[in-house]
Amino acid sequence: MLTTVVFDADETLLDLRPAVTGGLVAVLDEMRRRTPAAAGVTLAELESDWGAVFGELSAAPVMEIRRAALARSLTRAALADHLDEFADLFFARRFALTRPFPDVASALATLRRRYTVGFATNGNSRAERCGLTGEFAFELYAHENGLPKKPAPEFYAAVVAAAGVPARQIVYVGDSWEHDVVASRRFGLRSVWLNRLGLPRPPGGPPDAEVSTMADLPAALAGLAVESDPLGILPAARVDVAGVDALGGRA
């Protein structure tokens, strides 16, 4: 019996890449306004600075990683002493541009009629700052109240505690194979891989379901419910939401 659907944030519900690019463009424009030394700095270099610091800081809060990347970028134009100002500029622009993918709102509305819907993320994309205010029964953010980032088992334990149901009744939906599929299944949750880019499936055990768009998620969950109760004994398995029949197909 499936009762709860929990979502990753960035690149799952939220179209983050245009927002990050917009934030970096704002930073680069301001760097060039302040000093001729920034004239030769490129957007590609600013984008690469994230990867240059991420490995060493991968367990740190995302905001700290971004600040470290910005510090590296500012050093290119002798502006490192102004990190706080540029970080404020970046995050203001990044959050102003962060919005859900077009397929999100209607899918969440459909799912809420059948399931408890939650939000649990490693990132700093707070729901209320990204166009998702009031969409979720609960929200969890890594590094708040000591919560470690995915794929730590404590993260999924917090998801289970917030949901208030056994792990097997929870489906975690996300774009990261390692964090959202493998790690959640290791803790006993069901998993759905939201593969928007049509990437080949990595080695290892398959997710419980794979979809390329949020529009297909209600049908996928209906199929999982039927698999969980093939004889139709459990009432929650009889799914009929927004044109999805009980066998997970389209009505």
Secondary structure, DSSP 8 states (H G I E B T S, - for coil): ---EEEE--BTTTB-HHHHHHHHHHHHHHHHHHH-GGGTT--HHHHHHHHHHHHHHHTTS-HHHHHHHHHHHHHHTTT-GGGHHHHHHHHHHHHHHH--B-TTHHHHHHHHHTTSEEEEEESSS--GGGTT-TT--SEEEETTSTT---TTSHHHHHHHHHHHTS-GGGEEEEES-IIIIIIHHHHTT-EEEEE-TT-----SSS--SEEESSGGGHHHHHHHHHHHH-TT--SGGG---BTTB-TTSSB-
